[in-house]
Amino acid sequence: MAFKKISEISASEGRAVSVRGWIYRTRSSGGVAFVVVRDGTGIVQCAVKKENVAEKEFADARKALIESAVEAEGTVKK
């Protein structure tokens, strides 16, 4: 799947997209880790649900460092 600019993903609501950028902020609440990703065009919040990923992947999302380079794939929701 080709990567999209963050500024372009709102037109893809309900569809799977891939983005890449840098971690702007992280926080977690129970079984969900929220990773805010930025690129040169905008900012998007990615939600990582513990029930949908391997335990190590969830732990990595919770402790990811600011300014780390990441690639994310998921379904766009408003």
C-alpha positions in Angstrom: 0.0 0.0 0.0 1.4 3.4 -0.9 1.9 6.0 1.8 -0.4 9.0 1.9 0.3 12.5 3.2 -1.5 13.1 6.5 -3.2 16.1 5.0 -4.8 13.8 2.4 -6.2 11.0 4.5 -9.5 12.7 5.6 -10.8 12.0 2.0 -10.2 8.3 2.7 -12.7 7.9 5.6 -13.6 4.2 6.1 -10.7 2.9 4.0 -7.3 1.6 5.0 -4.3 3.9 4.6 -0.6 4.0 5.4 1.2 7.0 6.7 4.6 7.7 7.9 6.1 10.5 10.0 7.4 11.3 13.5 5.8 10.8 16.9 4.5 14.1 18.2 2.9 12.8 21.4 1.8 9.6 23.1 -0.7 8.7 25.8 -2.6 5.6 26.9 -5.8 4.8 28.6 -6.5 1.2 29.6 -6.4 -1.0 26.5 -5.8 1.8 24.0 -2.6 3.7 23.2 -2.9 7.0 21.4 0.0 7.9 19.2 -0.1 11.3 17.5 1.9 11.3 14.3 3.0 14.3 12.3 4.5 14.8 8.8 5.3 17.9 6.8 1.6 18.3 6.0 -0.3 17.7 9.2 -1.0 15.7 12.4 -3.1 12.6 12.9 -4.0 10.6 16.0 -3.5 6.8 15.7 -5.3 4.5 18.2 -3.7 1.2 18.9 -6.1 -1.2 20.6 -4.5 -3.9 22.8 -7.0 -6.5 21.6 -6.0 -6.0 17.9 -2.2 -6.2 18.1 0.4 -8.5 19.7 1.3 -7.7 23.3 4.8 -6.5 22.3 3.4 -4.2 19.6 1.0 -2.6 22.2 3.9 -2.1 24.7 6.0 -0.5 22.0 3.2 1.9 21.1 2.8 2.9 24.8 6.5 3.6 25.3 7.4 5.1 21.9 9.6 8.1 22.1 8.8 11.6 20.8 10.4 12.3 17.4 10.8 8.6 16.6 10.1 7.8 12.9 7.1 5.5 12.4 4.9 4.0 9.8 1.3 3.2 10.6 -1.5 1.5 8.7 -5.1 1.5 9.7 -8.7 2.5 8.8 -9.5 6.2 8.8 -12.2 7.3 11.2 -13.2 10.8 12.2 
